[in-house]
Amino acid sequence: MLDGAALAVAFLTILPVRPRGNPADLRAAAAWLPLVGALAGGLAGAARYYGETLFGATVASVVAVAVLVIVSGALHQDGLADCADGLGARGGRERRLAVMRDPATGVFGTLALVGWVLMLTSTLAQLDRGDALRALVVAAVVSRAAALVHAVVTPAARSDGLGAAFDVTPASLAFAAVTAATAAILVAGPVEGLAAIAVAVLVALTVSAAARTLLGGRTGDSLGATVALAEIAICLTLLAFATA
């Protein structure tokens, strides 16, 4: 179990962790994704919480988003950009998959990244620092669980790559789901936590439907896009509760 946790930290963050076993075997890491998300969300939330005193809510929100991206090595944002480029490409499934494998970021990918940063930053800036901290933790935890839902309900689009390697077992999904639900309810409250979970599942199912139709299944990029989109959807949901 600890080997799986170390693999999840090494895979999802830039922290210098050297896991034992085969780094390509991500099945052992799947269950730990929400807890690693709590680490990333906690660091970003701390930057937002303490940064407001020094810089104000807007600048602190920018810093928090930067921390969230840096800690994860921009892994999920890269997936979002690649998916946007692929879906914006002319042609069929093979053409979209080829564009997504191109390391260069195109216009659609750039627009997706800019939109993601603006949406998340402006959402966090409207929350007080305590609510922003809670939103970032919940969003980071539950969005990683949403990626597992996407992996379970969507077949791999290719026989190779991260999408195929990310094989989630029922036990891993159950552990991650319980972890994410518990964290969301404890941090945000019963109603807000359940709403965050529902929104994340909706995002995962929407991305899954689009991936099956347009790509033939999941890829590593669609997994990353699920996380990035779920983070925004969860933060927006918690903002709606805070301003209601």
N, C-alpha and C positions, 0 to 999 in steps of 0.2 A: 504493500500500500504506500509506503514512504517512497519507494522507487517511482511509483506513478505520480505522486505529488511533486517530486523533484523534476520529473520529465515535463509535467504541466508548467511548472515555473520556468524551466528552460525554454519551452516552446512558446509560451505566451508573453514572456517578459524579456528584458535585456539584462536581467540579473545574472551574474556569472556563476550559474549552477551547472555542474557536470553530472547528469544522471547516469545511473548504471543501466545496463541493458541496451537494447537497440533503440536509438533515438527515432528511427522511422516508424516504430510500432507505437502508435498513439492511442491504442485501445486502453492501455493502462492509465493514460493521462486524462481520459475523457471525464471521469467522475469528479476530478479535482478542478475542472475549469471554473465553476462558480466561486470557489474559495480563492483561486488565483485572481479572479476578477475583483474580489473584495479587497485584495491587496492593492491593485491598480486604482480602484475607485476610492479607497481610503487615502492613498497618497494624493490623488487629485483633489479629493474633498478637503484634505488638510490645507492644501495650497489655496483653495477658495476661501476656507474659513479664516485662516490667519492672514491671508493676503488682503482681505477687505479692509482690515484695520490700517494697513500700510498704504494701499493703492486705491481703494474704493472698489465697489462691486464689479464694475465693468472690466477693469484691468485684472482684477483677481480672477474673474471668470476666464479671461484669455489665458492667464497663467495655468489655471486648472486644466483647461482643455489641452494645453501644451504638455503638461505633465502626464495626462492620460495617454496622449499619443506617444510620448517619448518612452514611458515605462513599457508599453506594449511593442515598441519598435515599429510603430505605424503599421502593424500587421493587418489590422481590420480595415484601416483606411485604404491600404493598398488594395485589398479585396474589393472594397466599394468602388474605387476608381477603375479597376480592371473590369468589373461587371458593367459599369456605366459605359465604358469604351466598347465592350463587346456588344451590349444591347443597342448601341448607337451605330454599329457597323452595318453596312449593306451586305446582304447575302444570307445564307442559311446557317444551320447549326455549326457546321465545321468552320465556316468563316468567323463566326462569333467566338468560338473556342480558340481559334488561332490568334485573333486580336487580343483576347484576354491573356494569352501567354506572352505577348510582346511586352518586354520590360518598359517600353516607353509609355508615358501617360499622354493621352490625346485630349481633345477639347472636352468631350463628354466626361471623361474622368476628372479633369480639372474642375469643371463646373460642379460635379458631384461633391468633390472635396471642399470647395469653397462653400457650397450650400450646407454641407454637414457642419463645418466650423461655425458658420454664421448662425445656424439654427441652435446649435448646442450652446454657443457663447451667449447669445441673446436670451435664451431660456434661463440659463444659470444666473445671468445678471439681474433677472427680475425676482429671484428668490432671495430671502434673507440668508445669512451665512449658515445658519443651522439647517434650514431646509435644503440649501444647496449641497451641503455635506451629505445629508441623508439621500438626496436624489442621486448623487454621483455613486455612492456605495450601492444603492439598490439597482441602479441602471447597469453598473459594471457586473454585478453578480448575476442578475436575471438575464441579461443579454447573452452571457456565455451559456447559460442553460438553454436559451432559445436556439443557439447554434446546434446544440445536441438534438433538439426537436427536428430541426431542418435536416440533420444528418440521418435521423431515424426514418423519417417519412419520405425521403427522396433518394433514389438510387444514384450511384456514381455516374457521371457523364463520361468519364474515361476509365480505362483499366489501370492507369497509372496516376501519379500525382497525389496531392494531399487529400482531395475529395475521396479517392478510392481508399487511401490509407486510414482515413478517419472512420473506423468501424466502431460504432457505439453499441455496446451490449445492453440488454435490458437492465442488468444490475447497475451499470454505470449511469444510465439515464435515471433510474429510480433514486440513486444516491444523490445525483446532481439536482434532481427536481426537489427532493426533500430539503437539501441544503439551501437552494435558492428560495424556496417558499418560506422556510424558517427565517432566513435572513431578511427577506422583504417585509414580512409581517412584524418582526421584532424591531426593525429599523424605521420603517415608514408607518406602521400601524396596520391593523387588520384590513380595513377597507382599502386604504391606499396601496398596501402591499398586494392584495389580491387583484386590484385593478392593474397594477404594474405587471403582474404575471399574465393576466388576460391579454393585455396589449402586446406583450412580448410573444406570446403564443400566436396571436393574430399576425404579427410581423413574420414570424417563422413560417407559418402556413402560406402567407402571401408570396414570400420569396421562394418557397418550395414549389408552388404552382407555376410561378414564372420560370423557374429553373427547369422544371420538367418540360414545359412547353417550348421554351426558346433555346435551351442548351442541351436538353436530353437528360438532365439530372444535376446533381450537386457537383461543385468543384471547390477547391480551396478558397477561391475568390468568393463564391456565393456564401460560404461559411463566414468569411470575414465581413461581407456585406450585411449578413443577418445581424451580427453583433453591432455593427455601426448604426444600422437603422433602428434596431431595438433600443439602443442607448438614447437616441433622440426621442423616440416614441414614449419611452418611460419617463424621461425628464419632462416632456410636455404634459404628460398625464399628471405627474406630481405637481407641476406648476398650476394646472387647472384646479386641483384640490386646494392648493395653498391660497389661490386667489378667489375661490368660491365664497 
